[in-house]
Amino acid sequence: MNALVFLGIGARNVLIVNPRDIRGVVRALRHEPFTTITALNAALLDHEEFRARDFSTLKLAMAGGMATHRAVAERFAQVTGQTIIEGYGLTECSPLVCATPLAAPSFEGSIGLPVPSTLVRLRREDGAWAGIGETGELCVRGPQVIMKSCWNRPAETAEAIDANGWFATGDIGTMNAQGFVRLVDRKKDMMIVSGFNVYPNEIEDVLAAHPKVRAVAAIGMPDAVTGERVEVFVLPRDISLTAEELLVFARLHLTSYKVPAAVEFRESLPLTSIGKVLRRSLRDGET
């Protein structure tokens, strides 16, 4: 987006080489009265200098990569006075599919509406199209769907793109009557606990609201009794936080089968270049 949109209107772009280096990001922005920030890293909100800066020039803040936790969006609004706008896209769709309208008055958790000339539908597990409010896999058809096939993998190509040109994104979501799409989670990250579908984002969104939690990631692990169990990895904001305290909080806000079976505290979590947690690395036991 920065390369195409802002360069196109003659804006100055500041490239952050390593967004995970929060001190480096703050240092690079120290003398930049920026109007837009994209690929927002939530860890910036924990840096005192960033929180103390003047945000009067900020007009647009965009997040993407995975669903933004409500607690992060609310804290960002408190610090900067601006609402986070979410965009959704992927490499195969070069790259934007949906975006929140810029005039959105507050964060409401959806990825917004399909961009112009783009069609989206949600496909249920039985292959039928989902109705309004039903959960399904987000499928896209439009001029930005540049993927034609998986190289030398016809079976995978057939799974990704159907005969009518609908591209299956692998993301689970819902759509309301106004056409706003809300992401639930990645299809591959969904857990099945005692026969029920459980989505990590929901658990993370709840636990991230605990005042002593800095960051949290939820994954499913094999369980002989329930099929899978929920495990969470927590980066505490306050070292006094205990597993039992967090579980009490979870039980207040989550159905019993969604409450974590195990809590592990970490000093760090594996992250992507823009600060999103790599759940796969946690499942594989990587640090």
N, C-alpha and C positions, 0 to 999 in steps of 0.2 A: 504493500500500500504506500509506504513512504516513497519508494523508488518511482512508482507510476503516478500517483495522485499529487503528492506535494512537490515533486520536481516539476511536474507538468504545470503547476501554477506559480513556479518560481520561488518556492519556499526554501528556507535553509534547513538542511537535514543534518542531524548529529547522529553519527553511527556509534552505537555502543557495541564494542567488540565482544565483551564478555558480560552479559546481563546478570550472571550469577555473582559477579564481584560487586556487591552492593556498595562498598566504600568507593570503588572505582567509578561506578555509575554516578554516585552523588558528587564525586570530584569532577567528573566530566560535565555535569549539569550546573555546577556551582555558579557559573557566570552566564548561564543561558536562560533568559526569560522565555521559556518555551510556551507555545500556544497549544501544542498537541503532544500527547505521549501515547505510543502504541506498544502492544505486547507488554502490558503492564506487569511488573513483578511485585507481588504483594509484600515481599520482604522489605521493600522501600519504606513501608509504613512503620517499620521498627527502627528506622535510622533517625536519630534526633535531629540532625541537620536537615534532612529532607522534610521532616514534619514542620520545622521552623521556617522554611523558606516562604517567600511571597508567591502565592498562586493566583494573583489577580490577572495574570495574562493567560492562564490556562482556560481553553475553550472546549477542548475535546480530549477525553481519555478513553482509550479502547483496550479491551482485553480479549483474549482468544486462546485457542489451544485446548481448553477444556472449560467446563462450566465454572464460573466464578462463585465462590462461596458468599452467601449473603452477608456474613459477618465481615468479610473483607470489603465488600462494596459499601456497607454502612460506615465502616471505619474510614474508607477512602473519602467518602462524602464529608465526614466530620473534619478530616484533615485539610482537604482541598476546596470544599464547597462545590465540587463537581460530581455529576452522576457518571458512573462507568457505563460506557456503551459497549455491548458485546457484538462481536462479529464471528461468523462461523464459516469455515471453508476448509479445504484440504487440497493437497498437491494435485490430485486427479481432477480437481475442479477449478483450477488456475485463477485465483484460489478462493474466491468469495461465493457463498451460496445464500446466506441470510445475514441480516444486520438489523440491530435495533434502530428505530428512527432517531435521528439526532435530537429531536425535540422532546424525547422522553423525559417526563418531569422527575422520575425517580427510578431507581433500580427495581425491576420486577422479575428478574430471573430468566427471561426468555432470550433466545438468540434473534428475536425479531421476526421480520417478514422476508420472504424470498426477494432477492434483488431483481431488477428488471429482466424480462425475457427468460426467467427461470421458473420451472415447475418443481414442486416438491410434494411427495406423498409418503405415507407411512405404511409399511408392509408388516402385517401380523405374522406370528410364527407359523400359522397354517398356510401362508402364501397369499391370503386375501388382503385387500386394502383395508386399513384401519379407518374407523369413523372418527368424528370429532371427539376429542378427549381420550381416545383409545391409544394405548402404547403400541409402538411398532418401530421397525427399522427405517430410518430416514433414507429415502431414495430421491435422486435428483435427475432432472433432464433439462438441458439447456445448452447454449452455445459455449459455455465455459467448461463443459465436461470434455476434457481433452483426452482422457484415457480411452484407448481403443481396445486394448487386450493386455493380458499378462503374458510376458514373453515366453513363448513355447509352453504355455500352461493352459490349454483349452478348457479344462475342467474348472480351474479357478476363474477364468474369464467368464464362463457361463454363470458362475455364482455371483460375480460382481456386476455384470451387465446383462439384462434380460433381452429378449427378442425385440422389445419395443423401445430399447435404448435407455431404460431406467438404470441408473448407476446406484448400487447399494453401498452406502457409506460405512456401515458397521457401527453407526451410532443409533442408540435407541432414544426415542422422543415422543412427544405428543403435539397435537395442534389444536388450538381453540377455534371457536366459531369466527373469529376475526382474522384467522390465518397466521397468528403468531405461533412460532414453533418453540417448544421448550425441550431442551436436551435432558434426558434422564441419566444416561451413562453410555460408555462403550459396551457394545454387545459382548466382547470378549472378556470384559471385567465383571459382568453380571455373575452373581453367586446364586446357587439354589440351595437354600437352607430348609430342611424338613419339607421339601416340596414347594416352597415359596420363592419367588424371584426377589432377590435383594440387590439393590444397586449401591455401590460404594459412595457415590456422590451424596446420596441422602444421609448416610451415616456421617460422612465428613462434614457436611453442611451443619449438622446438629452439633457435633463435637467442637467444630471450629468456633462456635458461639460461646464456648466456655471461656471465661476471662483469663484463665491460666494456660490456655492452649495457644501456641504460636502457629503451629502447622500440624496437620494430621493426614494420614493416608490409611484407607481401609482396603483389605484384600480378602479373598476367600481361600481357605486352605482345606484339604481333604479331611473328612471326619467320618469315622466308621458308623456313627449313629445317625447323624443329620445329613450326611452327604457332603456338605461343606459347612464350615464354621467361619464366623467373622473374626478377623484379627485386625487390630489397629496399631499403627506406629505413630507415636506422638512426640513432637518437638515442643517441650513445655516452655511457656513464657515465664512461669514461676516454678522454681525447683521444689516448692512445697507440695505441688500437685501429686496426688497418689492415684493409683489405679482404681481403688475403691471409690474415691471421690468422683472420678470421671464416670465410672459405671453407674453410680447413683444418678448423676446428671443424665446419662444416656437413658436410663429406665424411665425418667420423667417425660422424655420426648420421643422415644422409639417403641414400637411394638416389640414384644419380648424376643421373637426370633431374629430381630435386627440388632439386638444389644450385643456388643462384642463379647466373644468368649475369652479373648486374651488381649491384654494391653502391654505394649512394649515401649519404653521411653528411649529416645535416641537423642544424640547430640547433633545429628544431621540426618537429612533424608536425601536419597538419590534424586537429582533434579535434571530436567531438560535445560537447554540453554536459556529459556525464558522463565525458569523457575517453577515449572510444573512437575509434580511428583511422578516418578517413574514406578508405577505399581508393579510392572513386570519384574523389575530388579528386586523388589521386596519379595515377590513370590518365589523368585529363583534363589533367594538367600544372599543376594549381593548387597554390599554396603556402599 
